[in-house]
Amino acid sequence: MIVAFLALLASPTVAVDTEAFDAFRQSFRAEALSEGIDAEVYDAEMATAEPLSIVLERDGNQPEFSRPIWDYLDSAVSDRRVADGRTAVSDARVTLEIIASEYGVDSQIIAAIWGLETNYGTILGTHDIVSALATLGFTGRRQSFGREQLIAALKILNASYADRSQLKGSWAGAMGQTQFIPTTYLAYAVDHNQDGKRDLWGDLEDVFASTANYLKKSGYQEGQPWGVEVTLPDDFDYALSDGRRQTVVEWIMAGVRGANVTLPDAVDLDAYAKLLVPAGARGPAFLTFKNYDTILAYNRSTAYALGVSLLSERIAGADQSLAQSWPRDDRPLSRDERKDLQRALADRGYTVGPIDGIIGAQTRKALRTWQASNGLPADGYASAFMLDRLANE
C-alpha cells in the first residue's frame, strides 16, 4: 500500500487545457438548461468548477492486472473491519433497527455496505463532485458518464437537496457514506428525518434509509439468505455455473452439498439459486439467492458483492471461515494474457469468439472443452496456471 502510494505521488501530473475546459463549461450550459437546471444555478456552480488533474490521472490509469478476489476479500472482511463494524453497528443500533424494520432490509447488509464503501463513514472522499464530474465530462474515456452525472449533481443543487459544500466524494463522482453517484442519489436518496435535505454525508437516518431504499427497490427480501458456501462433486458439470438458476433441490440432485451446513436445514429447498465459482474448481463455491443479486445491483463486481455478503455475516456474529481456501498460488490474467489464452484455444480449433481479452461464454465453453480433453477439472476458469498449461502443451 505504501509503495503504491509513493508511486502515485511520483507519477507525472496530467496537464489540463484550461481554455478548452472553459469552452466546455460554456457549451455545456445549453444542455444543462434544457434538463431543467436554472440558469442562475448553473452559472454560480459551474463558475467555481475546476478541472482536476487527479481525475484524469486516475481515469487514465487502468491497472493491467486484475486484483485476485482473495486479495480483495482479505481487506474487505479483515478482522479489523469486522471489529470496527461491530462497534459502529452497536453505536448506531437504534437507528439501524428502525430503518431495517421500516424498509424490510436486514441491518447487517446495510452495515456491510457502509463498511466497504467508506469504512463506516470515516473515509468519504474530499473531491468537489461538480469539479470531478465536469472534468470527466470534459475529456477522457467516460465523457458520457461524466456529463450525465454532472447534470444529476446540478439537479441536486437546483432542488436544494444538498448544498455545494456537502457535495464531496471520490474522484469518480461517488459521494456520501454509502457512495451514491448523483443519478442514484436522485433515484433513491431519502430525507428520512424530513429536515428538507437528503443528507448522505452526516445524517445516519438518511444514509441508512437511502441505502435500504435502494436495496428494497432492487428486490431485497428480508430475512432471506444471500447465499451459502457449498461443495461440489469431483465429476461436477461446471457448465451449470454459467448463469443457470434452478431450485436448491435441483442443485442437490446435481451433487451440491453444504460446506458448513446441511442444505435442507439452512435454506428453502424450493428457492431458486445460481452457482458462483469465482476462482474455479480450486476455490470456494457458493449457491447465491435473490438478495445476492440486489447487492450486485448496487455494485456489479462479484468481489464486492461477495465481500458485502461475507462481511455482513461476520458483523452479525459469525466467526466461521470458508471451508475451502482460495488458490493463492495462482493469479488472474492481464488483458494481453487473456488474449493469449484465447489465441491458444483458437489455434487448437476451439471457437472462442473475438480475440478481445474478454472471457465470455464462448471462451469459457472452449476452455472447458480443452480442460476436459486434458483430464483437468472443466471449470472454464482462465488463470495463469491454465495459460501455462496451454502454452506448454
C-alpha positions in Angstrom: 0.0 0.0 0.0 2.8 2.5 0.9 4.7 1.6 -2.3 1.6 2.2 -4.4 1.0 5.5 -2.6 4.6 6.7 -3.2 4.4 5.6 -6.9 1.2 7.7 -7.2 3.0 10.7 -5.7 5.9 10.2 -8.1 3.7 9.9 -11.2 3.6 12.9 -13.6 0.7 15.3 -13.2 -1.7 15.2 -16.2 -1.8 18.7 -17.8 -5.3 20.2 -18.2 -6.1 22.6 -21.0 -7.9 25.3 -19.0 -9.0 27.2 -22.1 -10.6 24.1 -23.5 -12.3 23.4 -20.2 -13.7 27.0 -20.1 -15.1 26.3 -23.6 -16.7 23.1 -22.4 -18.2 25.0 -19.4 -19.8 27.5 -21.8 -21.0 24.9 -24.4 -22.5 22.6 -21.8 -24.7 25.3 -20.4 -27.4 24.9 -23.0 -27.6 21.1 -22.4 -27.9 21.7 -18.6 -30.6 24.3 -19.0 -32.6 22.0 -21.3 -32.5 19.5 -18.5 -34.2 21.9 -16.1 -31.2 23.4 -14.4 -31.9 27.1 -13.6 -29.5 29.5 -15.4 -28.6 31.1 -12.1 -27.7 27.8 -10.5 -25.6 26.7 -13.5 -23.7 29.9 -13.7 -23.0 30.0 -10.0 -22.0 26.4 -9.5 -20.0 25.9 -12.8 -18.2 29.2 -12.3 -16.3 27.6 -9.4 -15.8 24.2 -11.1 -12.2 23.5 -11.8 -10.6 20.8 -14.0 -8.9 18.2 -11.6 -5.7 16.7 -12.9 -6.1 13.8 -10.4 -9.4 12.8 -12.1 -7.6 12.5 -15.4 -4.7 10.6 -13.8 -7.0 8.1 -12.1 -9.3 7.7 -15.1 -6.5 7.0 -17.5 -4.5 4.7 -15.2 -6.3 1.4 -15.5 -4.4 -1.5 -13.9 -3.0 -4.1 -16.3 -3.7 -7.0 -13.9 -7.0 -7.8 -12.2 -6.8 -7.9 -8.4 -7.3 -11.5 -7.2 -10.6 -11.9 -5.4 -8.9 -13.3 -2.3 -6.7 -10.1 -2.0 -9.8 -8.0 -2.1 -11.6 -10.2 0.5 -8.6 -10.2 2.8 -9.2 -6.4 3.1 -13.0 -6.4 2.8 -13.5 -8.9 5.6 -10.4 -8.3 7.7 -10.6 -8.8 11.5 -10.1 -5.0 11.9 -13.0 -4.2 9.5 -15.2 -6.7 11.3 -14.4 -5.4 14.7 -14.9 -1.8 13.6 -18.2 -2.8 12.0 -19.5 -4.4 15.2 -18.6 -1.2 17.1 -20.2 1.0 14.5 -23.3 -1.1 14.5 -23.6 -1.1 18.2 -23.2 2.7 18.3 -25.9 3.2 15.6 -28.1 0.2 16.6 -31.3 2.1 17.3 -31.2 4.0 14.0 -30.2 0.9 12.1 -33.0 -1.2 13.6 -35.7 1.4 12.9 -34.6 1.7 9.2 -34.2 -2.1 8.8 -37.7 -2.6 10.2 -39.3 0.1 8.1 -37.7 -1.0 4.8 -37.5 -4.7 5.3 -33.8 -4.9 4.7 -31.5 -6.7 7.1 -29.4 -4.3 9.2 -26.2 -6.3 8.8 -26.4 -5.9 5.0 -26.8 -2.1 5.3 -23.9 -2.1 7.7 -21.6 -4.1 5.4 -22.2 -1.8 2.5 -21.5 1.2 4.8 -18.3 -0.6 5.9 -17.0 -1.4 2.4 -17.9 1.9 0.9 -16.4 4.4 3.4 -15.1 2.3 6.4 -18.3 3.1 8.4 -18.4 6.8 7.4 -14.7 7.6 8.1 -13.4 7.9 4.6 -15.9 9.8 2.4 -13.5 11.4 -0.2 -12.7 15.1 -0.3 -13.0 15.9 -4.0 -15.5 18.5 -5.2 -18.1 16.4 -7.0 -19.1 19.1 -9.5 -15.4 19.7 -10.5 -14.7 16.0 -10.7 -17.7 15.3 -12.9 -17.1 18.3 -15.1 -13.6 17.0 -15.6 -14.9 13.6 -16.6 -17.5 15.2 -18.9 -14.9 17.4 -20.5 -12.4 14.8 -21.7 -11.3 11.2 -21.3 -12.8 7.8 -21.9 -16.1 8.4 -19.9 -17.4 11.7 -21.1 -21.0 10.4 -21.5 -21.0 9.1 -17.9 -19.4 12.4 -16.6 -22.0 14.6 -18.4 -24.9 12.5 -17.2 -23.7 12.6 -13.6 -22.9 16.3 -13.8 -26.4 17.1 -14.8 -27.7 15.0 -11.9 -25.3 16.7 -9.5 -26.6 20.1 -10.7 -30.2 18.9 -10.2 -29.4 18.0 -6.6 -28.2 21.6 -6.1 -31.1 23.0 -8.1 -33.6 21.3 -5.8 -31.6 22.2 -2.7 -31.4 18.6 -1.6 -27.8 19.3 -0.6 -25.5 22.3 -0.9 -22.2 22.6 -2.7 -20.1 22.3 0.4 -21.7 18.9 1.1 -21.0 17.5 -2.4 -17.7 16.0 -1.7 -16.6 12.4 -2.6 -14.5 10.3 -4.8 -12.7 11.4 -7.9 -15.2 9.3 -10.0 -18.3 11.1 -8.5 -19.4 8.8 -5.8 -20.5 10.5 -2.6 -21.8 10.1 0.9 -21.3 7.4 3.5 -22.6 4.7 1.1 -21.2 6.3 -2.1 -24.1 7.1 -4.3 -23.4 8.6 -7.7 -25.7 11.6 -8.4 -28.2 9.7 -10.6 -28.5 7.0 -7.9 -28.9 9.8 -5.3 -31.8 11.3 -7.3 -33.5 7.9 -7.7 -33.1 6.5 -4.2 -31.9 9.0 -1.6 -34.4 9.6 1.2 -34.9 12.5 3.5 -35.9 10.2 6.4 -35.9 12.8 9.2 -37.8 15.3 7.0 -35.4 18.2 7.5 -35.5 19.2 3.8 -32.2 17.6 3.0 -31.2 14.2 1.7 -28.0 14.2 3.7 -25.9 11.2 2.9 -22.8 12.7 4.4 -23.6 13.5 8.1 -27.1 12.2 8.8 -27.2 8.4 9.5 -31.0 8.3 9.2 -30.8 9.5 5.7 -27.7 7.3 5.0 -29.3 4.1 6.2 -32.7 4.8 4.8 -31.3 5.7 1.3 -29.2 2.5 1.2 -32.2 0.4 2.4 -34.4 2.1 -0.2 -32.0 1.2 -3.0 -31.8 -2.5 -1.9 -35.6 -2.8 -1.4 -36.4 -1.4 -4.8 -33.8 -3.8 -6.2 -35.8 -6.7 -4.8 -34.3 -7.4 -1.4 -36.2 -9.9 0.7 -35.9 -9.5 4.4 -34.7 -12.5 6.4 -33.6 -14.5 3.4 -30.0 -15.5 2.9 -27.7 -14.0 0.4 -26.2 -17.4 -0.2 -24.4 -20.4 1.3 -21.0 -22.0 0.7 -21.2 -25.4 -0.9 -19.0 -28.3 -2.0 -19.2 -29.9 -5.5 -18.6 -33.5 -6.5 -15.4 -34.4 -8.4 -17.3 -35.0 -11.6 -19.4 -31.8 -11.4 -20.5 -30.2 -14.7 -19.2 -26.6 -14.3 -21.2 -25.5 -17.3 -24.1 -25.3 -14.7 -22.2 -22.4 -13.0 -22.5 -20.3 -16.2 -25.6 -18.4 -15.0 -28.1 -21.3 -14.6 -30.8 -20.6 -12.0 -32.6 -23.6 -10.5 -34.1 -24.8 -7.2 -31.9 -25.9 -4.3 -33.5 -29.4 -4.7 -32.2 -29.5 -8.3 -28.7 -28.4 -7.1 -28.7 -31.1 -4.5 -29.7 -33.7 -7.2 -26.6 -32.4 -9.2 -24.4 -33.3 -6.2 -24.1 -29.9 -4.5 -23.8 -30.1 -0.7 -23.5 -27.5 2.1 -19.9 -26.9 3.1 -20.6 -26.0 6.7 -24.3 -26.7 6.9 -26.9 -29.2 5.7 -28.7 -27.5 2.9 -32.2 -28.7 3.8 -31.7 -27.3 7.3 -30.2 -24.0 6.1 -32.2 -22.8 3.1 -35.6 -23.2 1.4 -35.4 -26.2 -0.9 -37.8 -24.6 -3.4 -35.8 -21.3 -3.6 -34.0 -20.6 -6.8 -30.3 -20.2 -6.7 -27.3 -19.7 -9.0 -23.9 -21.3 -8.5 -20.9 -18.9 -8.1 -17.4 -20.4 -8.5 -15.3 -17.2 -8.6 -11.9 -18.8 -8.6 -12.7 -22.1 -10.5 -12.6 -25.6 -9.2 -9.8 -25.0 -6.8 -11.6 -22.2 -4.9 -14.8 -21.9 -2.8 -18.2 -22.4 -4.4 -21.5 -20.7 -3.3 -25.2 -21.0 -4.0 -26.5 -17.4 -4.3 -30.0 -16.2 -4.0 -32.1 -13.1 -4.8 -30.5 -11.0 -2.1 -27.1 -11.5 -3.6 -28.4 -10.2 -6.9 -29.6 -7.0 -5.1 -26.1 -6.4 -3.8 -24.8 -6.8 -7.4 -27.3 -4.2 -8.5 -25.6 -1.8 -6.0 -22.2 -2.7 -7.5 -21.7 -5.1 -10.4 -18.4 -6.5 -9.0 -18.5 -10.2 -7.9 -15.7 -9.4 -5.4 -17.7 -6.5 -4.0 -21.0 -8.5 -3.7 -19.2 -11.4 -2.0 -17.3 -9.0 0.3 -20.6 -7.4 1.4 -22.2 -10.8 1.9 -19.4 -12.3 3.9 -18.8 -9.1 5.9 -22.5 -9.0 6.8 -22.3 -12.4 8.3 -19.2 -11.6 10.4 -20.7 -8.3 11.6 -23.8 -10.3 12.7 -21.5 -12.6 14.8 -20.4 -15.4 12.6 -16.8 -16.3 13.1 -16.8 -19.3 10.7 -14.2 -19.1 7.9 -14.7 -20.5 4.5 -14.4 -24.3 4.3 -12.4 -24.2 1.0 -9.4 -22.0 0.7 -8.6 -19.7 -2.2 -5.9 -20.8 -4.8 -3.4 -18.2 -3.7 -0.6 -19.8 -5.7 -2.4 -18.8 -9.0 -3.3 -15.4 -10.3 -5.8 -13.7 -12.7 -4.5 -12.9 -16.2 -3.8 -9.5 -17.6 -5.9 -8.5 -20.7 -3.0 -9.3 -23.0 -2.6 -12.7 -21.4 -6.4 -13.3 -21.7 -5.9 -12.6 -25.4 -3.0 -15.1 -25.5 -5.2 -17.7 -23.9 -8.0 -17.1 -26.5 -5.5 -17.3 -29.4 -4.1 -20.6 -28.0 -7.6 -22.1 -27.9 -8.4 -20.8 -31.3 -5.2 -22.2 -32.7 -6.3 -25.6 -31.4 -9.6 -25.3 -33.3 -11.9 -24.1 -30.5 -14.4 -21.4 -31.0 -13.7 -18.5 -28.6 -15.4 -15.6 -30.3 -13.4 -12.3 -30.8 -9.8 -12.2 -29.6 -10.6 -9.3 -27.2 -9.4 -10.4 -23.8 -12.9 -10.7 -22.5 -13.6 -14.2 -21.1 -17.2 -14.6 -22.2 -19.4 -17.6 -22.6 -17.8 -18.9 -25.8 -14.3 -18.7 -24.4 -15.3 -20.4 -21.2 -17.0 -23.2 -23.1 -13.9 -23.6 -25.3 -11.7 -23.7 -22.2 -13.9 -26.2 -20.5 -13.8 -28.5 -23.6 -10.0 -28.3 -23.7 -9.7 -28.9 -20.0 -11.9 -32.0 -20.2 -9.8 -33.3 -23.0 -6.7 -32.9 -20.9 -8.0 -34.5 -17.8 -8.5 -31.2 -15.9 -11.5 -30.0 -13.9 -13.6 -28.4 -16.7 -14.4 -25.2 -14.8 -13.7 -22.7 -17.6 -11.6 -20.6 -15.3 -9.0 -18.5 -17.1 -5.9 -18.3 -14.9 -2.1 -18.1 -15.2 -2.0 -21.8 -14.5 -4.3 -22.6 -17.4 -2.3 -20.3 -19.8 0.9 -22.1 -18.8 -0.6 -25.5 -19.4 -1.9 -24.3 -22.8 1.5 -22.8 -23.8 3.4 -26.0 -22.8 1.0 -28.5 -24.3 
